[in-house]
Amino acid sequence: MSRLITVSNRVAIPRDDGKAAGGLTVGVMAALKEHGGIWFGWNGRTTDSEPHDPQLQTDGNITYATINLNRREFEAYYNGFSNDTLWPLFHYLLGFFHFDRQNFEAYMRVNALFARKLVPLLRPDDIIWVHDYHLIPLAAELRRAGVTQPIGFFLHVPFPDYDVLRALPDHEYLIRSLCSYDVVGFHTQRDLHSFQECVTQPLAGGHVLTDGHVRAFGRRLRADVYPIGIDVDQCAHMADAHADDGAVDRLRSSLHGRRLMIGVDRLDYSKGLPERFRAYERLLEHYPGNRKQVVLMQIAPPTRTGVRTYAEIREELEGIAGHINGRFAEVDWVPLRYLNKGYDRGLLMAIYRLARVGVVTPVRDGMNLVAKEYVAAQNPEDPGALVLSTLAGAARELDAAVLVNPYDTDGVAAGMQKALEMPLAERRERHDDMLRILRRNDINTWRTRFVSHLQAAGAEARAADD
Ligand code: ADQ
């Protein structure tokens, strides 16, 4: 069997503290365990010197190969081009979009560096799976170095329409780079459609073939939809196992029977947090029966603190949270609890279960795993209701949630009210529907389908050579 080489900006080396990994790590680790192989990427450290050769750490059939990055290169590649240019662009948020040619050049250099450091570790029958927008040019760099093994790419964020993408001066380079892969995967049909629209523009001159493959820049590749899922049983099990932890008990008793609404997001402007806070204020205004009866707890650990817009959003949120609490709080009730830190996944799942309403209202999201985790963590006999943005990829699957437009303050407030009042029978029915979808399309379906398509691409290429 071929070894699997996964490449991502950061490598999640399992910790010895027994804490559960989440999201993408679960899928990547399962794929690596099945096939054996290497997880290659940045080790999280920056230095003033040039990067060393990969440090190798082996655990069973998996080797973690990590490199450090030069501080200035990292700043320009990661905080600059990846997170201040591509992230807002791909989320259709052009108001946050900045372009700086020096950052773009650093992005290309770091991708070339990744390729140089990875090539010596490769074997002829490996298959390579690259993750996310930080590494779009990696396949082209590997091809330039003579790599002929199948290379797949999965984009964890949305792929924008051509009219948005072309705000980027070098958008043709990105489209051409994506066409160096053999398999390119997206979360939703909508993202795939945008990609097909881009490759068929005159500047790319590509075609969508009758079998759904794309031919462009002299290559044939598979572009397809692979909605990421979760480990449903792991979430449910953790919610059960941690239900009586001290912290969960303290949270429960602090509520005094009030209904809990929960939001869990990285502190990021794409997650629609100011809009959510304003909708909650509107809920308390328009539906005053909720005063002293409901608590919204928003967990939002800061991320990408090196990017200025992330500091700004944090300041804005602190202002709105203070305003809401100042306006509505009573001596024995604080309507909004705003927590700026990360939590252990087990505790998080138990908190989801305690919450009557999950609020997931990004202004744009590739998928959004919190929405899925919230559903999986519920008690099926008495599940909470999910309020979900139509602009999250997850809404394509979880259409039994209370769907809202995050920009519509009154509409989100009405959605929150509907979720708070939803009768048990309706909550159960909607929860059953969503759980069925989560089980059918879980994290294992996601990774096995992608890897099998990558293997098929390798077999096709070998057949063509014979
Ligand atoms: P993210 O933008 O990070 O992921 P999301 O899909 O919600 O968004 O995943 C976040 C993960 O982090 C979840 O597993 C959640 O439980 C965890 N998490 C969030 N806050 C936490 C906290 N305070 N403490 C502990 N854990 C916390 C990107 C894309 C998404 C896409 C994923 C996977 O932006 O659209 O769904 O990748 O492809």
Residues whose N, C-alpha, C, O or C-beta is under 5 A from the ligand:
A	BS01	ADQ	G22 G23 H156 I228 V264 D265 R266 I299 P301 K341 G342 Y343 D365 G366 M367 N368 L369 V370
